[in-house]
Amino acid sequence: MLRKTSLLALTVIAAGLAVAPTAASGKAVKSGPASPSLGIKHVFVIVIENEGFAKTFTNNPNPYLGKTLQQQGTVLTKYYGIGHESNPNYLAMISGQAPNPMTQSDCEDYVDFEPSPAVFDPRGNGQAVGQGCVFPANVPTLADQLTAKHVSWQGYMGDMGNDLTREPDRCGQPASSAGTGMQDGTQSASAKDQYAARHNPFAYFHSLIDSGACERNVVPLTHLERDLAQESTTPQLSFIVPNLCDDGHDAPCTGKDAKGKNPGGLASVDDFLSVYIPKIEASPAFGKDGLILMMADESDSASFDATSCCGETPGPNSPFPGVFVQSGNGQGGGLVGALAIGRCVKAGATDATQYNHYSLLRSLEDLFGVTTGGTDGKGHLGMAAASGLASFGPDLFASCHQPVSHRKG
């Protein structure tokens, strides 16, 4: 979350302005052959908070992320968020749905998206027309695609369920049931519980909540180490979201980070990654065919960076996904960068191909071979199907002939 944006102001923008989709900077690139043929069978996605590229990768004084991890993998130097504030970026990663005024206000009220069932934008790209937070059951997600193809997945959420008066320890909705209109009590951390529902995308889709998939598959982060012990218990997709301290959102932290400290910001991100990435890298699943992908959700607030890439255009519900129209763009979530480590990925390299969170979704669909079940019954989900959008391609997956080794540090 960058800052609390006036919901009224966003609603006025969405209702009162008609803008032509603006072409983003840079050229679109052709879709790469991210596919099951690469042999990547286990993917670990880790999302941190509110950091621009320079702070995370160029000027980061913290040794683990600032240096050690970058030597292990490839830094994507032109990877962008798709909007502001936090919530729409997480939703985009698993559904391809673009921001609406409620998600751009971080869904402070946990309310259903209306109308329901969703009516889709006739212009294409699978966009539900309306506004709200918890999407109707006919809006599909990556998790639904994976389940349909019998590909295992799990969401691991930091501190989820630590205080059961705020959220349950499974699925993690900030209300007793989806769409009740209850105010989200997880918007700020407590010393006991630093979980934030707005950073858990699985809790915002009725397709997952109503089917029980969210309750079965979205668990506290404490389950991760046990699941990593054997390949058979490691899900093929692990979506890992630290708590508000470990993800760098809060500084200083209300509680403690993964090393029992409370500086917050990138220092606590460093502590978290230095504890959990070695555990992932030492796991049988990662050693055999694993890939780690780490990125921030959106750029930092100080820069008011709402730049975009990859031809991103607004969905039907908000003409300025990036909110910050004073930045001269307003189309995206800013330059955040990303880091890839593992199978097929070069160590100590950089990659300047333009990607964003919709590219991430498209790439995961391709890697797991689940490119069915879109809103039109085929293809990629939502904005992941946008014309000209690229999956991660041979620019990133350049070393498939090299076996993955355990990397420590």
Summary of the structure (lengths in Angstrom):
residues: 409
radius of gyration: 19.1
end to end distance: 30.5
largest distance: 54.8
contacts: 1581
relative contact order: 0.24
helix: 30%
strand: 15%
